[in-house]
Amino acid sequence: MENSEASGTIKDYVEKQFEDTYLPSLKKFIEIPNLSPLFDKDWNTNGLQMQAANHLKDFADSLGIAGYSSEIIKDDDRTPVLLLTIDPFKCEGDVKTALFYAHMDKQPWGEGWDEDKKPDLPVIQNGKLYGRGGTDDGYGMYSALLSIKACQDNNLSHPRIYVFIEGSEESSEDDLIHYVAKLDKDKIKHPLDLVVALDSETPDNQTFCSTSSLRGIVNFDLVVEAFKDNIHSGNSGVFADTFTVATDLIRRLEDKETYLMKDEFQCEIPDYRIEEMKNESKRGMRSDQLCGLEGIKSIPTLSTSNKDDISYQELVNFTWKAVLSVIGAQGLPDCSIAGNCLRKSTKLTISIRTAPTHNTKDFFEKVKETLTKDVPFNYKVSFERADLSDGWNAKALSSGVEKALKNGIKDIYGNEPAFIGCGGAIPFAEILGRKYPNADFLITGASLPDANAHGPNENLDLISFKNLTSSIAIMLSQL
C-alpha cells in the first residue's frame, strides 16, 4: 500500500472507529470522579481509581487486538497502574519496542464551569468534548489503542508496544518511580526504542507538535510562626504580621520589574532552543490562544524585557524561566469572620516552575537558604510538603524515528512537525529519560492552548485527537 493510500485509509478508519467505538467509552471515563490522591483523601477506599482502571481495561480487552494482554497492578497504598502489552504485528528482522504513556487521575472539579457544562458530564459542542479528565489525560489510552488497531485492521505492521497508564501523575511521582522500577524488572522485558507520552499540547489542530522541553517544579509550604496564640491587633506596631513577613521573604526571590524570579535563580538557555522559540513565535502570542481571557485582554503579560517581540518573550518566559506562584494559604480566616488579630502563623503553598535544565534539589536548597537567612524579627521559618520534580530537555530524534514521524505527519497534516517547549511538567519524561537514555522520546498530545486542563470547561478538540492518532498509526507502521 502506497503512503498516500495508506494515509487516506487510516484517516477514514480513525474517524469512523473513534465516533462509533472509542468516543462512547471516553465519555464514560469522564463521568468517573476519580480525583488524584492529593485532592481526595479517601481515594484508596472509595474505589474510584480502581473503577477508572477497570473501565479502561475492560474497554481495551473488548477491542480484539492481536497479540494483546492486560493487567492492573496495585501495590499496597499505591495508585493502580494499567499495563497493556501488544506483540509486534507483521514485523520481520530487528523489532523495535515502543511504550505509550498516559495517566487516568484527574484534577479537582474547581469552579467557573459554564451552566451547560459539568466536570463529570461529557458534552460535545463545536467539535470539542467537555469534561474533567478528557484532555488531561483520558484520551491518551484511546489514542494509543486506536493507532494500534488502525495498523492491524489495515494490514500494516507495528512494533512491540507497551501501554502504561498510571494513577498519580497529578499528585506525586513517587508511585511512578516505584512502578517504573518494578515493571522494568518484572514486566517490560525489552529495551525501549521509543517512548510516546500523550500528555502534552499542540498550538492548533492542524499541527503535530512534539514537546522539546518541560519545566521542572518545586512545590512546598512556607510556614512563618511568631506567637503561641493569636494576639490583639492593637499590638501591631509592636509586633509584625506573619503574613507580611512571609510575603517579604518571597520578594527576596522575585524580580520586582519582571515578576519572574531573580537572575540568580535562572539558567542559560541553549542557542538551539532560542532559535526554536523565535521560529515558533511567528505563530503569534500564546496569551492570545488561551481561553478564559475574554474581557481582560488589556492585562499585559510578563513580557517586559523585549517589547519589540512580545510573542517570543512570552515563549521564553513560558518554557525556560523560573517563576513563583502562591497557590494556597492556611491560617487566614474567611473575610466574613476575620477578627482584629495578629495571627500566630501563616502558611503559604508555593509553586515554582523551574527551567528544564535546573537540578530541582539544588534549586530548592538555594531557595531555603535565601528564605531563612536574617529572618525579620527572628520569626520561625520552616518548610513542609516539599515535592520536587526535575524538568526535561529532549535529545534529537534518531534518523529512523524522525523519518517515520515526518512521513506520518506529512500525509495527515500536510506540513512539518513543530518542536515547542512546554511550561508544565510531565515527570514521566524525566524519569524514563534517565532510565532509558538511548530511547527516542515523543512528548506529544491533542490538547490545544484553549483546552483549559485543570481549569473550568476542560475540553478535548476532536479533530486534533483524530489527526494525532492517524499520524501516530502511520508512524508505527513505518518503524
C-alpha positions as CSV (number, residue, x, y, z in Angstrom):
1,M,0.0,0.0,0.0
2,E,1.4,3.4,-1.0
3,N,1.9,6.0,1.7
4,S,-0.8,8.3,0.4
5,E,-3.3,5.5,0.0
6,A,-2.4,4.2,3.5
7,S,-2.9,7.7,5.0
8,G,-6.3,8.1,3.5
9,T,-7.4,4.7,4.6
10,I,-6.0,5.2,8.1
11,K,-7.7,8.6,8.4
12,D,-11.1,7.3,7.4
13,Y,-10.7,4.3,9.7
14,V,-9.8,6.5,12.7
15,E,-12.7,8.8,12.0
16,K,-15.3,6.0,11.9
17,Q,-13.9,3.9,14.7
18,F,-13.5,6.8,17.1
19,E,-17.1,8.0,16.7
20,D,-18.6,4.5,16.9
21,T,-16.5,2.8,19.4
22,Y,-13.9,4.9,21.3
23,L,-15.8,8.1,22.0
24,P,-18.6,6.4,24.0
25,S,-16.1,4.8,26.3
26,L,-14.1,8.1,26.7
27,K,-17.4,9.8,27.7
28,K,-18.0,7.1,30.4
29,F,-14.4,7.7,31.6
30,I,-15.1,11.4,32.1
31,E,-18.2,10.5,34.2
32,I,-15.9,8.8,36.8
33,P,-14.9,11.3,39.6
34,N,-11.5,9.7,40.2
35,L,-9.6,12.6,41.6
36,S,-5.9,12.3,42.1
37,P,-4.8,11.3,45.6
38,L,-3.7,14.8,46.5
39,F,-7.3,16.0,46.2
40,D,-9.2,13.0,47.6
41,K,-8.1,11.7,51.0
42,D,-10.4,8.7,50.5
43,W,-9.0,7.7,47.1
44,N,-7.7,4.3,48.4
45,T,-11.0,3.3,50.0
46,N,-13.8,4.8,47.8
47,G,-12.8,2.6,44.8
48,L,-12.9,5.4,42.2
49,Q,-9.3,4.9,41.0
50,M,-9.9,1.2,40.5
51,Q,-13.2,2.0,38.8
52,A,-11.4,4.1,36.3
53,A,-8.7,1.5,35.8
54,N,-11.2,-1.3,35.3
55,H,-13.2,0.8,32.9
56,L,-10.1,1.4,30.7
57,K,-9.0,-2.2,31.0
58,D,-12.5,-3.6,30.1
59,F,-12.6,-1.4,27.0
60,A,-9.1,-2.3,25.9
61,D,-9.9,-6.0,26.4
62,S,-13.0,-5.7,24.2
63,L,-11.1,-4.5,21.1
64,G,-9.8,-7.8,19.9
65,I,-6.2,-6.6,19.4
66,A,-3.9,-9.3,18.2
67,G,-1.1,-10.4,20.5
68,Y,-2.7,-8.5,23.4
69,S,-2.6,-8.9,27.1
70,S,-3.6,-6.6,30.0
71,E,-3.0,-6.3,33.7
72,I,-3.9,-3.9,36.5
73,I,-1.1,-3.7,39.1
74,K,-2.0,-2.3,42.5
75,D,0.6,-2.4,45.3
76,D,-0.3,-1.6,48.9
77,D,-1.3,2.0,49.3
78,R,-0.2,3.0,45.9
79,T,-2.4,4.0,43.0
80,P,-3.2,1.4,40.3
81,V,-1.3,1.1,37.0
82,L,-2.8,-0.4,33.8
83,L,-0.2,-2.2,31.7
84,L,-1.1,-3.4,28.2
85,T,1.3,-5.5,26.2
86,I,0.9,-5.9,22.4
87,D,3.2,-8.2,20.4
88,P,4.8,-7.0,17.2
89,F,2.5,-7.3,14.2
90,K,3.7,-8.3,10.7
91,C,7.3,-7.5,11.6
92,E,10.4,-9.2,10.4
93,G,14.1,-8.8,11.5
94,D,15.0,-6.3,14.1
95,V,11.8,-5.5,16.0
96,K,11.7,-2.2,17.9
97,T,9.8,-1.6,21.2
98,A,7.7,1.4,21.9
99,L,5.9,2.5,25.1
100,F,2.9,4.7,25.3
101,Y,2.3,6.7,28.4
102,A,-0.8,8.5,29.8
103,H,-2.5,8.9,33.2
104,M,-6.0,8.4,34.4
105,D,-6.1,10.5,37.6
106,K,-7.9,13.9,37.5
107,Q,-7.6,17.4,38.9
108,P,-10.3,18.6,41.2
109,W,-13.5,20.0,39.7
110,G,-13.0,23.7,40.5
111,E,-15.4,26.5,40.0
112,G,-16.3,28.5,36.9
113,W,-17.9,25.9,34.6
114,D,-20.5,27.1,32.2
115,E,-24.1,26.4,33.2
116,D,-24.5,23.8,30.4
117,K,-21.3,22.0,31.3
118,K,-20.2,19.9,34.3
119,P,-16.9,18.3,35.0
120,D,-18.4,14.8,35.2
121,L,-20.9,15.3,32.4
122,P,-19.4,14.8,28.9
123,V,-20.8,17.4,26.4
124,I,-19.8,17.9,22.8
125,Q,-20.0,21.5,21.5
126,N,-18.4,22.9,18.4
127,G,-16.2,19.9,17.9
128,K,-14.9,19.8,21.5
129,L,-15.6,17.2,24.2
130,Y,-16.0,19.0,27.5
131,G,-15.4,17.3,30.9
132,R,-12.7,16.9,33.5
133,G,-10.0,14.4,32.5
134,G,-10.9,14.2,28.8
135,T,-7.9,16.1,27.6
136,D,-5.8,15.6,30.7
137,D,-5.3,12.8,30.1
138,G,-8.1,10.4,29.5
139,Y,-7.8,10.4,25.7
140,G,-4.2,9.0,25.9
141,M,-5.0,5.3,26.1
142,Y,-7.7,5.6,23.4
143,S,-5.4,7.3,21.0
144,A,-2.7,4.7,21.5
145,L,-5.1,1.7,21.1
146,L,-6.8,3.3,18.1
147,S,-3.5,3.8,16.3
148,I,-2.5,0.2,17.0
149,K,-5.9,-1.2,15.9
150,A,-5.7,1.0,12.8
151,C,-2.4,-0.7,11.8
152,Q,-3.7,-4.2,12.4
153,D,-7.1,-3.8,10.7
154,N,-5.5,-2.3,7.7
155,N,-2.8,-5.0,7.5
156,L,0.1,-2.6,8.4
157,S,2.9,-3.6,10.6
158,H,3.7,-2.1,14.1
159,P,6.4,-2.8,16.6
160,R,6.2,-4.4,20.0
161,I,4.2,-2.0,22.2
162,Y,3.6,-1.4,25.9
163,V,0.8,1.0,27.0
164,F,1.3,2.3,30.5
165,I,-1.5,4.2,32.3
166,E,-0.8,5.5,35.8
167,G,-3.0,6.9,38.5
168,S,-1.0,9.6,40.4
169,E,0.5,12.0,37.8
170,E,-1.4,14.9,39.2
171,S,-0.2,14.3,42.7
172,S,3.3,12.9,43.1
173,E,5.9,11.0,41.1
174,D,6.6,8.5,44.0
175,D,4.2,5.9,42.7
176,L,5.5,6.3,39.1
177,I,9.1,5.8,40.2
178,H,8.0,2.7,42.2
179,Y,6.2,1.1,39.3
180,V,8.7,2.0,36.6
181,A,11.4,0.2,38.6
182,K,9.1,-2.8,39.3
183,L,7.8,-3.1,35.7
184,D,11.3,-2.7,34.2
185,K,12.3,-5.7,36.3
186,D,9.3,-8.0,36.0
187,K,7.1,-6.9,33.1
188,I,8.9,-4.8,30.4
189,K,11.3,-7.4,29.0
190,H,12.7,-5.5,26.1
191,P,14.8,-2.3,25.9
192,L,12.7,0.7,24.9
193,D,13.5,2.3,21.5
194,L,10.7,4.8,21.5
195,V,8.6,6.4,24.3
196,V,5.4,8.3,23.3
197,A,3.9,10.4,26.1
198,L,0.4,11.5,25.2
199,D,0.0,14.2,27.8
200,S,1.1,17.5,26.1
201,E,-0.3,20.1,23.7
202,T,-0.2,21.5,20.2
203,P,-0.8,25.0,19.0
204,D,-3.7,24.1,16.8
205,N,-5.4,21.0,15.4
206,Q,-3.6,21.2,12.1
207,T,-0.1,20.9,13.6
208,F,1.7,17.9,15.1
209,C,3.7,19.2,18.0
210,S,6.4,17.4,19.9
211,T,7.4,18.9,23.2
212,S,11.1,19.7,23.1
213,S,11.5,20.7,26.8
214,L,9.5,20.7,30.0
215,R,9.9,22.9,33.0
216,G,10.5,21.3,36.4
217,I,8.5,22.1,39.5
218,V,9.3,22.9,43.2
219,N,6.3,22.8,45.4
220,F,6.4,23.4,49.2
221,D,4.6,25.0,52.1
222,L,6.3,28.1,53.6
223,V,5.5,28.4,57.3
224,V,6.1,31.6,59.3
225,E,5.4,31.4,63.0
226,A,5.6,34.1,65.7
227,F,3.4,33.6,68.7
228,K,1.9,30.8,70.8
229,D,-1.6,32.2,70.1
230,N,-3.2,34.9,68.1
231,I,-3.0,38.3,69.8
232,H,-5.0,41.5,69.7
233,S,-4.2,43.6,66.6
234,G,-3.8,46.6,68.8
235,N,-0.3,45.3,69.3
236,S,0.6,46.0,65.7
237,G,3.5,48.3,65.7
238,V,5.0,46.3,68.5
239,F,4.9,43.0,66.5
240,A,4.8,42.3,62.8
241,D,2.1,40.4,60.9
242,T,3.2,36.9,60.0
243,F,1.6,37.2,56.5
244,T,3.6,40.4,55.9
245,V,6.9,38.7,56.9
246,A,6.0,35.7,54.7
247,T,5.4,37.9,51.7
248,D,8.6,39.9,52.4
249,L,10.6,36.7,52.3
250,I,9.0,35.7,49.0
251,R,10.0,39.0,47.5
252,R,13.7,38.0,48.1
253,L,13.2,35.5,45.3
254,E,11.4,37.7,42.7
255,D,12.4,40.5,40.4
256,K,10.2,43.5,41.1
257,E,10.3,44.6,37.4
258,T,9.5,41.4,35.6
259,Y,7.7,39.3,38.3
260,L,9.9,36.4,37.3
261,M,12.4,35.0,39.8
262,K,15.7,36.9,40.1
263,D,18.5,36.2,37.7
264,E,20.4,34.0,40.2
265,F,17.5,31.6,40.0
266,Q,17.5,31.4,36.2
267,C,19.7,29.4,33.9
268,E,21.3,29.9,30.5
269,I,19.1,28.9,27.6
270,P,20.7,26.8,24.8
271,D,21.1,28.6,21.5
272,Y,19.2,26.0,19.6
273,R,16.2,26.4,21.9
274,I,16.3,30.2,21.4
275,E,16.2,29.7,17.6
276,E,13.3,27.2,18.1
277,M,11.3,29.7,20.1
278,K,12.0,32.5,17.6
279,N,10.6,30.3,14.8
280,E,7.6,29.4,16.9
281,S,6.9,33.0,17.9
282,K,5.8,33.7,14.3
283,R,2.6,31.9,15.1
284,G,1.5,34.8,17.4
285,M,1.3,35.3,21.1
286,R,0.5,32.5,23.4
287,S,-1.6,34.8,25.6
288,D,-4.0,35.3,22.6
289,Q,-4.5,31.5,22.3
290,L,-5.8,30.9,25.9
291,C,-9.4,30.7,26.8
292,G,-10.9,32.4,29.8
293,L,-9.3,35.8,28.9
294,E,-12.3,37.4,27.4
295,G,-12.9,40.8,28.9
296,I,-9.4,41.1,30.3
297,K,-7.3,41.3,27.1
298,S,-6.0,44.6,28.3
299,I,-4.0,42.9,31.0
300,P,-0.3,42.8,29.9
301,T,1.6,39.6,30.2
302,L,5.1,39.1,31.8
303,S,6.9,40.2,28.6
304,T,8.7,43.3,29.8
305,S,12.3,42.7,28.7
306,N,11.7,42.6,24.9
307,K,8.9,45.0,23.8
308,D,9.9,44.5,20.2
309,D,9.0,40.8,20.2
310,I,6.4,40.1,22.9
311,S,5.4,36.8,21.3
312,Y,9.0,35.5,21.6
313,Q,9.4,36.7,25.1
314,E,6.2,35.0,26.2
315,L,7.6,31.7,24.9
316,V,10.9,32.3,26.7
317,N,9.0,33.0,30.0
318,F,6.6,30.2,29.5
319,T,9.2,27.5,28.8
320,W,12.5,28.4,30.2
321,K,12.1,31.0,33.0
322,A,11.8,30.1,36.7
323,V,8.6,31.7,38.1
324,L,7.0,31.6,41.5
325,S,3.3,31.4,42.3
326,V,1.4,31.4,45.6
327,I,-1.2,28.7,45.1
328,G,-2.6,28.2,48.6
329,A,-2.8,29.7,52.1
330,Q,-3.6,28.4,55.5
331,G,-4.2,30.4,58.7
332,L,-6.2,33.2,57.0
333,P,-9.8,33.2,58.1
334,D,-12.6,33.9,55.7
335,C,-13.1,37.7,55.3
336,S,-16.6,37.5,56.8
337,I,-15.3,36.2,60.1
338,A,-11.9,37.8,60.3
339,G,-11.2,39.3,63.7
340,N,-8.8,42.0,64.6
341,C,-5.9,39.8,65.4
342,L,-2.3,39.3,64.7
343,R,-2.3,35.7,63.7
344,K,0.3,33.4,65.3
345,S,1.3,31.9,62.0
346,T,0.9,31.9,58.2
347,K,1.3,29.0,55.8
348,L,1.6,29.7,52.1
349,T,1.8,27.0,49.4
350,I,4.5,27.9,46.9
351,S,4.7,26.5,43.4
352,I,7.9,27.3,41.4
353,R,8.2,26.3,37.8
354,T,11.9,25.8,37.1
355,A,13.9,25.8,33.9
356,P,14.2,22.4,32.0
357,T,17.8,22.0,32.9
358,H,17.6,23.0,36.6
359,N,18.5,20.5,39.3
360,T,15.5,21.0,41.5
361,K,17.2,19.6,44.6
362,D,19.9,22.2,44.4
363,F,17.4,24.8,43.4
364,F,15.3,24.2,46.5
365,E,18.3,24.3,48.8
366,K,19.1,27.7,47.4
367,V,15.5,28.9,47.9
368,K,15.6,27.6,51.5
369,E,18.9,29.4,52.2
370,T,17.5,32.6,50.8
371,L,14.3,32.5,52.9
372,T,15.9,31.5,56.2
373,K,18.8,34.0,56.3
374,D,18.3,37.0,58.6
375,V,14.5,36.5,59.0
376,P,12.8,39.7,60.2
377,F,12.1,39.7,64.0
378,N,13.6,36.2,64.4
379,Y,10.3,34.7,63.4
380,K,10.5,30.9,62.8
381,V,10.6,29.8,59.2
382,S,10.0,26.2,58.2
383,F,9.2,24.2,55.1
384,E,6.6,21.4,54.7
385,R,5.4,19.1,52.0
386,A,8.3,19.7,49.6
387,D,7.7,18.0,46.2
388,L,10.4,18.3,43.6
389,S,10.5,17.2,40.0
390,D,13.2,18.0,37.5
391,G,12.4,19.3,34.1
392,W,13.5,17.7,30.8
393,N,15.3,18.8,27.7
394,A,14.9,16.5,24.7
395,K,17.7,15.0,22.7
396,A,17.5,14.9,18.9
397,L,15.4,12.0,17.4
398,S,17.2,9.1,15.7
399,S,17.0,9.2,11.9
400,G,14.6,6.2,11.7
401,V,12.1,7.6,14.1
402,E,12.4,11.1,12.6
403,K,11.7,9.8,9.1
404,A,8.7,7.7,10.2
405,L,7.3,10.6,12.2
406,K,7.7,13.1,9.4
407,N,6.1,10.7,6.9
408,G,3.0,10.3,9.2
409,I,2.8,14.0,9.8
410,K,3.2,15.0,6.1
411,D,0.4,12.7,5.0
412,I,-2.0,13.6,7.7
413,Y,-1.3,17.3,8.4
414,G,0.4,18.3,5.2
415,N,3.2,20.2,7.0
416,E,6.3,19.7,9.1
417,P,6.1,18.9,12.9
418,A,6.6,21.7,15.4
419,F,9.0,21.3,18.3
420,I,8.0,23.5,21.2
421,G,8.8,23.7,24.8
422,C,6.1,23.3,27.4
423,G,5.7,25.3,30.6
424,G,4.2,22.4,32.5
425,A,5.9,19.3,34.0
426,I,5.5,15.7,32.9
427,P,7.6,13.8,35.5
428,F,7.4,10.6,33.4
429,A,9.6,12.1,30.7
430,E,12.5,12.9,33.1
431,I,12.2,9.6,35.0
432,L,12.2,7.5,31.9
433,G,14.7,9.7,30.2
434,R,17.2,8.8,32.9
435,K,16.3,5.1,32.8
436,Y,16.3,4.8,29.0
437,P,18.9,7.3,27.8
438,N,19.1,5.6,24.3
439,A,15.4,5.7,23.6
440,D,13.7,8.3,21.4
441,F,11.0,10.4,23.2
442,L,8.0,12.0,21.6
443,I,6.1,14.1,24.2
444,T,3.0,15.0,22.2
445,G,-0.7,15.4,22.6
446,A,-4.0,16.6,21.3
447,S,-4.6,19.4,23.8
448,L,-4.9,22.9,22.3
449,P,-4.0,26.1,24.2
450,D,-7.7,26.6,25.0
451,A,-8.2,23.1,26.4
452,N,-8.0,24.6,29.9
453,A,-6.8,21.5,31.6
454,H,-7.0,21.9,35.4
455,G,-9.5,24.8,34.9
456,P,-13.2,25.2,34.2
457,N,-14.6,23.9,30.9
458,E,-11.7,21.5,30.2
459,N,-12.1,20.2,26.7
460,L,-10.6,17.9,24.0
461,D,-10.6,19.1,20.4
462,L,-11.8,16.1,18.5
463,I,-10.1,17.0,15.2
464,S,-6.8,17.3,17.0
465,F,-7.4,13.9,18.5
466,K,-8.1,12.2,15.2
467,N,-5.2,13.8,13.3
468,L,-2.8,13.0,16.1
469,T,-4.0,9.3,16.2
470,S,-3.8,8.9,12.5
471,S,-0.3,10.3,12.2
472,I,0.9,8.0,15.1
473,A,-0.6,5.0,13.3
474,I,1.3,5.7,10.2
475,M,4.5,6.4,12.2
476,L,4.1,3.0,13.9
477,S,3.6,1.2,10.6
478,Q,7.0,2.6,9.3
479,L,9.1,1.8,12.4
